[in-house]
């Protein structure tokens, strides 16, 4: 599957010292942890903070749900730990 956008986000966050872990439950992709802290908020799902959905077909690209909401969540968890 074409998950380049998600891989790019992970690499860029790693470069600035933010470690994110993702979890999947087809078709949802969740942010599972940020800097080792378990994410408890939900967004566009009942069981986690959804960053995107896996495409139904292999030739379709991955799409983020809402980048501004994703970065708000990342800032919230980083500010708790003295980052950003």
Beta strands, then each sheet from edge to edge (+ up, - down):
strand 1: 20-25
strand 2: 28-34
strand 3: 37-38
strand 4: 49-53
strand 5: 63-64
sheet 1: 1+ 2- 3+
sheet 2: 1+ 2- 4+ 5-
end
